[in-house]
Amino acid sequence: MPPAARRAIAALGREIGPASLQGVQALYDEEQRRLSVAPVLADAPYGEHERQRLDLYAPAGASGAPLFVWVHGGGFLRGDKGDLERWPNAHAGRWAAANGMVGVVVNYRLAPEHRWPSGAEDLAAVVAWLEAHAAAHGGDPALIVLAGTSAGAAHVASYLQREAGREQIAGAVLLSGLYGVAPFSDVRDRSYYGEDDAAHGGMASLSALAQTRVPLFAACSEYDPPRFQAEYAGLIEARSRAGQPLPVGGVIAGHNHFSLAYHLGTADRRLSDALLDFVAGLPKSLDSTQ
């Protein structure tokens, strides 16, 4: 990581807010815009709601490539898959395609209109769409990786909770997410999960992550807010107590909550290389081998 970038991110601090988000986007704007390419398939509907749309990025001549599905953050209330002009989140699909995968960047329904478990339901619909259509675009439906950041990681965790025992994915990537380690208390959390913890299983998401057979990659950043670092540490502890293999990943030095996701595709290849190594080592999805 270039020293100037490390200093700039450290100066932004650990708070999540517009200043930090804008600072990170400005830091990577020039580099990410140089990598801008259009998706090979844009705004494909995977459901009936206007937010149930995905973009697909594929390398030329792809065949049987892993499918890297990027699930954006936004505190359950906002967020977007981006487009040719707006690189945030679209950058992850472009990064995937540049590294031999089929990148899939999705929108999903938002709170407060759509509450738990809408995120998990939307991801299940995305997986079903990919099983039906991905091969036509060079992807292997038995090698689907769901990768979420922040609220997106919470949705991936909820997918593993809701689909426990019948998961159709080969791997899951969790970046700075919420997994049920601590009670949901933030206003944004409540806008999605509601006031009754029992209604969404309370700690069920963490329990599912502790027991899942799906290989996990989990990471947080050096300058994540303490809450997200505690969620990451709790996930590691839960896996250890359950006697399950620990997630690969770790604490990524020099980054904050936003830069952890938005630097993919830049010259800082530490997270990129770790993710590519994780995907390269995945077996086919569990159900496809049974």
C-alpha positions in Angstrom: 0.0 0.0 0.0 1.5 3.4 -1.0 2.5 5.4 2.2 0.5 8.4 0.9 -2.7 6.3 0.7 -2.1 4.8 4.1 -1.7 8.3 5.6 -4.8 9.6 3.9 -7.0 6.7 5.1 -5.6 7.0 8.6 -6.5 10.7 8.6 -10.1 9.9 7.7 -10.4 8.0 11.0 -12.8 5.2 12.0 -16.2 6.9 11.7 -18.6 5.9 9.0 -20.1 8.9 7.3 -20.2 11.1 4.1 -16.7 12.6 4.7 -15.0 9.3 5.0 -16.9 7.8 2.0 -16.1 10.9 -0.2 -12.5 10.8 0.9 -12.0 7.2 0.0 -13.8 7.6 -3.4 -11.6 10.6 -4.2 -8.5 8.7 -3.2 -9.2 5.9 -5.8 -11.2 7.8 -8.4 -8.6 8.3 -11.0 -7.3 4.8 -10.8 -10.7 3.2 -10.9 -11.9 5.3 -13.8 -8.9 4.1 -15.9 -10.3 0.6 -15.4 -13.9 1.5 -16.5 -15.5 -1.0 -18.9 -19.1 -1.6 -19.7 -20.8 -4.8 -18.5 -21.6 -7.5 -21.1 -25.1 -7.6 -19.6 -26.7 -4.7 -17.8 -29.8 -4.4 -15.6 -30.8 -8.0 -16.1 -33.9 -8.7 -14.0 -33.6 -11.6 -11.5 -37.0 -10.7 -9.9 -40.0 -8.5 -10.4 -39.0 -5.6 -8.2 -37.2 -2.7 -9.9 -34.3 -3.1 -7.5 -33.9 -6.8 -8.4 -31.4 -6.2 -11.2 -27.8 -7.3 -11.9 -24.9 -6.4 -14.2 -22.5 -9.0 -15.5 -18.9 -8.5 -16.4 -17.1 -11.3 -18.2 -13.6 -11.8 -19.8 -13.5 -12.4 -23.5 -13.9 -16.1 -24.3 -14.9 -17.1 -20.8 -16.0 -20.7 -20.2 -16.6 -22.4 -16.9 -15.3 -19.4 -15.0 -16.1 -18.8 -11.3 -18.9 -16.4 -10.6 -18.0 -13.6 -8.2 -21.2 -12.0 -7.0 -20.7 -8.5 -5.4 -23.3 -7.4 -2.8 -22.9 -3.7 -2.0 -23.2 -2.0 1.4 -25.2 1.0 2.4 -26.6 0.5 5.9 -29.6 -1.5 4.5 -31.1 1.8 3.3 -29.1 2.8 0.2 -26.5 1.6 -2.2 -26.2 0.9 -5.9 -24.4 -1.5 -8.3 -22.9 1.5 -10.2 -22.5 1.8 -13.9 -20.1 3.0 -16.6 -19.9 6.5 -15.1 -20.2 5.6 -11.4 -17.4 3.2 -10.6 -18.2 2.3 -6.9 -19.4 -1.3 -6.7 -19.2 -1.7 -10.5 -15.4 -1.8 -9.9 -15.8 -5.2 -8.2 -17.3 -6.7 -11.3 -14.6 -5.3 -13.5 -11.9 -6.5 -11.1 -13.4 -10.0 -11.2 -13.5 -10.1 -15.0 -10.0 -8.7 -15.3 -8.9 -11.7 -13.1 -10.6 -14.5 -15.1 -13.9 -14.6 -13.3 -17.4 -13.6 -14.3 -18.2 -10.6 -12.1 -21.9 -10.1 -11.1 -22.9 -6.9 -9.3 -26.4 -6.8 -7.9 -28.9 -4.4 -6.5 -31.3 -5.6 -3.9 -34.5 -4.3 -2.2 -33.9 -1.7 0.5 -35.3 -1.0 4.0 -37.5 0.3 5.5 -39.9 -0.8 2.8 -38.3 -4.2 2.6 -37.1 -5.8 5.9 -35.4 -9.1 6.9 -35.2 -11.6 5.3 -35.6 -9.7 1.9 -31.8 -9.5 1.5 -31.4 -13.3 1.8 -34.4 -13.9 -0.4 -32.9 -11.6 -3.1 -29.6 -13.5 -3.0 -31.3 -16.8 -3.3 -33.1 -15.4 -6.4 -29.7 -14.2 -7.8 -28.2 -17.7 -7.3 -31.3 -19.2 -9.0 -30.9 -16.8 -11.9 -27.2 -17.6 -12.3 -27.9 -21.4 -12.2 -30.2 -20.8 -15.2 -28.3 -18.2 -17.2 -24.6 -18.0 -16.2 -23.3 -20.7 -18.5 -24.4 -18.7 -21.5 -22.0 -15.9 -20.3 -19.0 -18.1 -19.6 -19.7 -18.8 -15.9 -19.9 -22.1 -14.0 -23.1 -22.3 -11.9 -21.3 -24.7 -9.6 -18.7 -22.1 -8.7 -20.8 -19.2 -7.3 -19.1 -17.0 -4.7 -21.3 -14.5 -2.8 -19.2 -11.6 -1.7 -20.7 -8.9 0.5 -19.4 -5.7 2.1 -21.0 -4.1 5.2 -24.8 -4.5 4.9 -24.1 -6.7 1.9 -22.0 -9.1 4.1 -25.0 -9.2 6.5 -27.2 -10.3 3.6 -24.7 -13.0 2.6 -24.7 -14.2 6.3 -28.5 -14.3 6.2 -28.5 -16.3 3.0 -26.3 -18.9 4.7 -28.7 -18.9 7.6 -31.9 -19.2 5.5 -30.4 -21.7 3.1 -28.5 -23.9 5.7 -28.2 -27.4 4.4 -29.2 -26.5 0.8 -26.7 -23.8 -0.2 -26.1 -23.6 -3.9 -22.8 -21.7 -3.6 -19.2 -22.7 -3.5 -17.9 -20.0 -1.2 -18.8 -16.8 0.7 -16.8 -13.6 1.3 -17.7 -11.4 4.3 -16.1 -7.9 4.4 -16.8 -5.8 7.5 -20.3 -7.2 8.1 -22.8 -7.7 10.9 -23.3 -11.3 11.9 -25.3 -11.2 15.2 -22.4 -11.0 17.6 -23.9 -8.0 19.3 -27.6 -7.0 19.5 -28.8 -5.0 16.6 -29.3 -1.5 18.0 -28.4 1.1 15.3 -31.3 2.9 13.7 -30.2 1.5 10.3 -30.2 -2.0 11.7 -33.7 -1.6 13.1 -35.0 -0.2 9.9 -34.2 -3.6 8.4 -34.4 -6.1 11.2 -37.2 -4.5 13.2 -37.5 -4.2 16.9 -38.1 -7.9 17.7 -34.8 -9.8 17.7 -36.7 -13.1 18.0 -38.4 -12.4 14.7 -35.2 -12.9 12.8 -33.6 -15.6 15.0 -31.5 -13.3 17.1 -28.1 -15.1 17.0 -29.2 -17.5 14.3 -27.0 -15.8 11.7 -23.9 -16.2 13.8 -24.8 -19.8 14.6 -25.3 -20.5 10.9 -21.9 -19.0 10.1 -20.3 -21.1 12.9 -21.6 -24.3 11.4 -21.8 -23.8 7.7 -20.0 -26.2 5.3 -19.5 -23.4 2.8 -15.9 -22.2 2.8 -15.6 -18.7 4.2 -13.3 -15.7 3.6 -13.8 -13.0 6.3 -12.0 -9.7 6.8 -12.2 -6.4 8.5 -10.0 -3.4 8.3 -7.5 -1.7 10.7 -9.7 1.4 10.8 -13.1 -0.2 10.9 -15.3 1.1 13.7 -14.9 -1.1 16.8 -18.4 -2.6 16.3 -17.4 -4.2 12.9 -14.1 -5.4 14.4 -16.0 -7.0 17.2 -18.3 -8.8 14.7 -15.2 -10.2 12.9 -13.6 -11.3 16.1 -16.9 -12.9 17.2 -17.2 -14.8 14.0 -13.7 -16.2 14.4 -14.4 -17.3 18.0 -17.7 -18.9 16.9 -16.0 -21.0 14.3 -13.3 -22.0 16.7 -15.8 -23.0 19.4 -17.8 -25.0 16.8 -14.6 -26.9 15.8 -14.9 -25.7 12.2 -12.1 -24.5 9.9 -11.4 -20.8 10.5 -12.2 -18.4 7.7 -9.2 -17.2 5.7 -8.8 -13.5 5.4 -7.8 -11.4 8.4 -7.5 -7.7 9.4 -6.3 -5.7 6.4 -3.8 -3.1 7.5 -4.1 0.5 6.4 -7.7 0.4 5.3 -11.0 1.6 6.7 -14.6 0.5 6.3 -15.0 2.0 2.8 -11.5 1.6 1.4 -11.5 -2.2 2.2 -14.1 -2.6 -0.6 -13.3 0.2 -2.9 -9.6 -0.4 -3.4 -10.2 -3.7 -5.2 -8.6 -3.5 -8.7 -6.0 -0.9 -7.6 -2.2 -1.3 -7.2 -2.7 -2.4 -3.6 -3.2 -6.2 -4.3 -3.1 -7.7 -0.8 -6.8 -8.3 -0.5 -7.1 -9.0 -4.3 -4.5 -11.7 -4.2 -6.0 -13.3 -1.1 -9.4 -13.4 -2.6 -8.1 -14.9 -5.9 -6.3 -17.5 -3.9 -9.4 -18.3 -2.0 -11.5 -18.7 -5.1 -8.9 -20.7 -6.9 -9.0 -23.3 -4.0 -12.7 -23.7 -3.9 -14.4 -27.0 -4.8 -17.6 -27.1 -6.7 -20.7 -26.1 -4.7 -21.7 -28.8 -2.2 -25.0 -29.8 -3.8 -23.4 -30.1 -7.2 -21.1 -32.9 -6.0 -23.8 -34.9 -4.3 
